[in-house]
Amino acid sequence: MPVFKEKSFSDRMNAGAEARAAQLEKVRAAARANQEGLAERLAARAKIAAEREAREAAREAAKRAEAERIEAEKRAQAERIEAERLAAEEAKRLADEEYEAAKKWMAEEEKRKIVKLLADQKAMRDAKYAARKQRRR
């Protein structure tokens, strides 16, 4: 049976250094592999970020356009309501003027009728008086 030969301190130190060097080389190789694909990944990320920003800008523009459209509709409706109110006020004013004119005309017509009636009554009285005077002579 062979005798077990224990490793010396320097052998263990050398083995540890070789293991550390192997690990370091492995990490460096992975880093080089990452460096090779890094530009592509960064370009892809930049492209994705630009597309995302473009979509967000388009959404914001659509929101602003919709808000402006709604605001324009509200302004148009307010203007329409104001125009209708002004038209109704003008129609009421004209109707009031016509009513007042008709009322004044009716009052004047009534006065003319009364004046004519009084004139006719006076003419009839005068005619009776003249006829009475004529009979006495």
NORGIQUI-V84348 format. One record per pair of residues at least 12 apart in sequence whose ideal C-beta (glycine too) atoms are under 10 Angstrom apart, sorted by sequence separation. I is the first residue (numbers start at 1). J is the second residue. If there is no record, write none. Layout:
I,J / I,J
This chain:
none
